[in-house]
Amino acid sequence: MKKYQLFGVISTVCMALSVLYSFVGFSQIPTPRVILSTNPPQERIHPFEAGTEKPQSPVTLTLQAVDAGGKPYRNALIDLQILTPPSNPWLTTDFPIVEGTKLLEMNAAAPDGKLEIQQMLPIRGNYQLRVKVSPLVGQAFGAYEQNLNLHVQENPVKYKYFAVVVAVLLSMGLLGGWVIGGQEQLRQGEIAPQSVRLLLSALTVVAIVTLLFINLSAEVAEAHGSGHSNSTEAIAPSAQKSQELEVRLEGDKNATVGKAANLAVQVKDPVTGQPIKDVALQVKAIALEDNLTVFAYKGTPNQEGKLIWLEQFFDGAPHKIEVEATPQPGSNRQFSPVKIAQKVEVEGIAPPIYTRLISLFYFTGIVGIGMAIGLLIQHWRKPQVKTN
């Protein structure tokens, strides 16, 4: 009987090992994938910095669709979605409204299986890139999806600024605790010594000024997106028509921070109305306030002669969409470059009230920690009265 039990145990172990080996072998089978590369490298990517004179440029994101053997696909259609890092109520970024939203979505033809865009990344954190690859025509290969992560580190300058603010607030709290801990005797009719009263008055003024600063900066950010319509820069028309082709820029002319705007370029034959695919499109989104390129793409229209994308303008300022159509090298359709443009007014949204209160809570807490340290130092300095 024992022999049969031992045989059963050995058989069970062998079956378990064979099943495990099959799973391991299956997981090692090469599959189609998307390779992400960036310029600059990920460790050197930092988020957009508002109000700086330092030159900034968008990050180049290159997505290469390859088969199981690592060979690039031909004539692919790549659908890309870029989602911003999720919100964290305790550690907000410079653009709280942008957190946990869709930054970009586009569906582009990739004759060589490659999609390359330039995108300004507004905040720190882990971005999610959802990529779907499918054949441009027919059933040349099976469609597949892949999620990629892109980590953006905070600008080191922000940590230096934060350290300076913490040092100043701690020093104020330490001074306050030192004064209160060493308070003199009360005079007749006084609730607190004069030095303590002066200190508390100063702290009250600092708290009021800090709260006003936080609220006024939020209001300025909200007004930053409205009232910028006085730009005198000449903008090309949103549609151009020649004997060879007609190019038209369509989509939203008004956008809101936190929401993606719909944009599209249509290229067609002016006589027959048929879509034109053998042209090159250079698309740019430019923030007019700083003349800063926040998005750029160079590619071709799809089978319907269209290029469609959704884009979020995270900075509450007017933007300009520029499109230049040029003939492809070796194409039978040759023409002079055609430029079109469209202005998009962007409405800025003030940060929620709880984010302002959290900032005030942090400032007050740091001052309180410094005050507690000052009180403890004064307590240790005072001679202890011994009781018999």
N, C-alpha and C positions, 0 to 999 in steps of 0.2 A: 504493500500500500504506500509505504514511504517512497518507493521508487517512482510510482505514478505521480505522487505529489511533487517530487523533485523535477520530473519531466515536465509537468505542467508549469512550474515556475520558470524553468529554462525557456520553454516555448513562449510564455508571455513576455519575458524580457527580450527575446529575439524579435518578436513581432513589434514591440515598442521601439526597439532600436531601428528596425527597418522603416517604420513609419516616420520616425524622426529624421532618418537619413534622406528619405524621399522629400520631406519638407525643405531640408537644407539644400539639397540638390536643386529643387525647384526655385528656391530663392536666389540661387547663383546663376540662373539662366539669364543671359543678357536680354534687355528689353529696350524699346525705343525710349528716348529721354530728351530733355531740353537742357542745354548747357548754358549757364548764365555767367557772363563776364562783365566787369565794370571798369570804367576809367574815370577817375582814379581807382585804385584797389579799394576793397571794402573797408579796410582798416584806416584809410585816409579820407573816407567820406564823412562830411559834417553837414548838418542841416542848414537851411537858409537862415541868414542872419539879417533881420530887418534894421534899417536905420544905420547902416555901416557904409563907409566909403571904400572899404576893401573890395577889390574886384571879385565877383562871384560868377560862377558858370555852372550850368546844369551837369548832372552826372550822366555819362554815356552808358546805357544799358544795352547789352547785346545778347540776344536769345538765339541760339543755334539748335534747330531741331535735327536730331540724328537718329538713324535706325539702330537696331540691336548690335550691329557691327561697328557703330561709330561713324558711319558714312552719312554726310548731310543729305537730307531729303531734297528733292527737286519739286518745284511747283506746289508749294505748301500754302495753306491758309492758316495764319496764326492769330488766335484771339487772345488778347492780353488784358488782364485786370490788375491794377495796382491798388491795394488796400493799405491805408495808413495804420500805424500802430494803434492798438486799442487804448481807450482812455483809462487813466488812473487818477481818481479824484484827489488823492493825497500827494501826487507828484505830477502836476500838470506841466505842459510844455508852453512854448511861446504862442502857440495857436491852439487853444483848447477846443475850439469849434471844429477843427480839422481832424481831431483824434477819432479813430474808429469809423472813417468815412472812405468813400471811393475817390481816389485821386485821379485815376485815368482808366479808360476802357477804350480799346480800339481793336478793329478787325482788319488786318492788312494782308495783302498778297505778298508771299515770299518766294520768288522764283528759285533762289538758291537755299531756301530753308532758313534764312536768317532775317531776324527783325532787329533793327537797331534804332533806338530813340535816345533823345536827350531830355532828361526830366529833372527839374529842380525839386529836391526833397525837403519839405517844409519843417519837419519835426524829427526829433530823435526817436529811436526805438526799432522794433522789428516790423518791417514791411512784408506783406504777403503778396507774392506775384502768382496769380492763377493763370495758367497757360493751357490753351487747348489747341492742338495741332490736327489738321485735317487736310485731305488732298484738295487741291485747287479745282481739279476737274476729274471726273470719273472716280474709280476706286483703286487708285494707284497704291495706296497703303491704308491701313486701318487708322482711324482717328484715335487719339489718346489725350489724356489730360495729366498735368503735373503741377504741384504747388511748390513754389520756391520761396525761400526766405532771404531777405536782405536787411542786414543790421546796420543802422546808422548811429554812430556814436555822437554824444553831445560835444559841442565845441569846448575845448579845454579852457578858453577864456572865460566861459560862464562859471566854471568852478573857481577861478581866481576871484571874480567879482563876488561870488557867494561867500568865499572865505573872508574877504574884506568886510562885507556887510555883517557877517556873524561876529567878527572881531570888534567892530564898532558897537554893535548892540550888546555884546557881552561886557564890554568896557563900561557902557552906560549903566547896565544893571549892577556891575561890580561896584561902581562908584556910589550908586544909590544904596546898596546894601551896606556899604562901609559907613555912609553918613547916618543911616537909620540905626545901625548897630551901635554907633557911638554917640547916640543922641544925649543931649544935656538935660538937666532937670527942667520940668515944666514951670512956667511962670503962672501967676494967678490969672485965671480966665482963659488960658490957652488950652486948646484941645491937643495940640502937638507942638514940639519945639519948632522954632522958626526955620531951622535948616531942613527939617523933615517936610514942613509945609512947602518950602521952596522946591524941594526935590519932587514932591508929588505933583506940584503944579507943572514943573518942567516935563515930567513923564506924561502928564495928561496932554500937554501941548504936542509932544512928540507923537502920541497915539493918534491925535486928531489930524495932524499933518500927514502921517502915514496913511490913514484911511482916506483922506482927501486925495492924496497922490494916487492911490490904487484906483479909486473911482474915476478921477479925472483922466488917468491914462487909458482906462477902459472906454471912456466917452470919446477920447481923441481917436482911439482905434476904430470905434464905430463910425465916427465922422470921416475917418480916413478913406472910407469907401464911397462916400457921397460928396458931391460938390466938386468933383474933379473933371467936370465936363468942359472946362475952359481951355482945353488943349488946342493950340493953334496949328499943330502939326498936320500937314496935308496927308490924307490917307487915300490910297488908290480905291477905285470903285470895287464893289463886291462882285461884279460880273464883267467879263470882257468877251467880245465876240469878234472873230476874224473870219477870213475865208477858209482857214484850215480847221478851226475848232472853236468851241464855246466853253468857257470855264466860268463856273458860278459857285460862289461861297454862300452856303446856307446855314441856318441854325439860330441859336439864341443870341440876342443882342443885349440881354440883361441877365446877369448871373448873381448868385449869392454864395458867400463863403460857406463851405460845408456841404454844398450841393454841386453835382456835376452838370455842366452845361452841354447841350447837344450841338454838335458841329458836323458839317459835311461839305465835301467838295464834289461837284458834278462836272464831268468832262464828256462832251458829246459833239457829234458832227452837226454844224449849224444848218446843213441842208437836209440831211436825212433824219436827224434826231437820234441816230444810233450812238450807243456809248463808245467811247474811245478808250482803249486800254494801253496802247503803246506810247505813253508819255511818262515823263518823270515829274513827280510833284515834290516840291520842297516846302514844307509847312513849318511855320514858326509862331509861337505865342509869346508876345513881348509885353512886359509890364511897362506902361508908358511913363510912370512916375520916375523910374530909375533907368529906363531904357535897357531893361534886363530880360534876356531870353530865358523863359521858364520851361519851355517845351519846344522840341524840334524833331522833325521826322522827314526822311527822304525816302520815297518809295513810288509805287505805281498804283493806279486805281484797280478795283476788283473787276469781275466780269461784267458788272453793270456800269462800269465807268465811274464808280464812286469811291470815295475815301470817307469813311464815317468814324467818328470818335467822340467820346465823352471826356470832358476835361474839367477839373475843378480849379478855380482860381482862388488860391488860399490867401492871397494878399488882397485886402479890400481896396483896390485901386483899379482904374480903368486899364484894360489890356487891348492889344491889337493883334488880330490874327492875320498873318501874311501867308500867301500861297503864290508860288512861282511855278509855272508849267513850262518845261523845256523838252525838246525832242530827245528821244533816246538815241544813243550812238548806234549807227547802222540801220536806223529805222527809215522806211520809205516816206514817212510823214515828217517833213522838215518845215519849221516855222520859227519865227522870232519869239523869244521868251515872252510869256504873258504873265503879268503880275496882277493880283487882286488882293484886297484886304477888307477887313471889317472890324469895327471898334465894338468892344464889349464893356458895358458899364457893370461894375462889380459892387455889390452892397456888402459892406463889412458888418459883422455881428459882434457885439460886445461880449466879453467872457461872462459866463453865468455868475450870479451874485455869490454862490457858495465858493467859487474859486478865489474870489477876492477876500472873503472872510477867512478862508483857510490860510492865505498868505498873511493876513493880519494876525491870525492865531500863532503862526510860526514866529513872526517877529516878536509878538508879546511873550511867547514862551521862552525865546532866547534871552530877552531882557530879564524875565523872571528867574532863569537859571543863574544869570550873573548876579542878580540881587541876592539869591540864596547863598551863593558863594561868599559874597561880601558880608552877609550877616554871620555866617559861620566863622569867618576869619576874625571878626570883631568879638564874637563869643569866646573864641579860644584865647584871644589876647587879654580879655578881662580876667583879673585875679578871681579865683574861686573862693567863696566864703565857706570856711569850714565850720560845721556845726558840732557842738559838744554832745 
